């Protein structure tokens, strides 16, 4: 069913209207995007080529890095170009596609963080059964279930917003097409739609965060029974994952687990949801993981030696 609308495009106000600030932010976000792509693809290549990083943990880490690279590419390039050229218009269809990809890829990252927490739980709490439980086909099934579940969520969201009547103002006080800023432009009562949005997006954040907490309570309960070296390694791995979870979920929960209203801080928090985590994830996982650091060094050492022959 076609949406009842007069609006064919939207105007994104972006992060700032100040030309000087736009140039500064352009350089900052361009650098951030480059670091994001380089860092995440480095992890993907390292895990793919390394003979030592063949555990499920690194398989999921490579998947997370790949999703981070795509997630960042769905948002950052347009943001960078808008800051540079100052042209912030987006067609209705492109806006809906951006809404879908943002929530599909963001939801996929959330589900991957949950799968990685489950992997760490099995590795630490059931080490003798780890290779049996986390077999290759189990890892693949976990990924497929995650993708399908998030895809259904994003499709419901897209179909809901695509059918809404946009027949009035077309100025979005944001740098992306997100749910709450779009609801402000709908020319009909959005009370029940707002409740659906909170239930759809906010509930996912709460449920996943709840399971993450449960998994880490169980992990920390069993860590005390490990040897000193095993405890250090477990805390190192879990510390990296917890850091990523905090960076991603704190702003995500604040943005979506609340009444469907917009606040001035939303744009800043959205940056911490969509731009910052994909850049920090490679740094957090590589700097705090000696196996990953050594694998990267060995990979580049091998490449340098091969190039000199």
Beta strands, then each sheet from edge to edge (+ up, - down):
strand 1: 9-12
strand 2: 89-91
strand 3: 171-172
sheet 1: 2+ 1- 3-
end
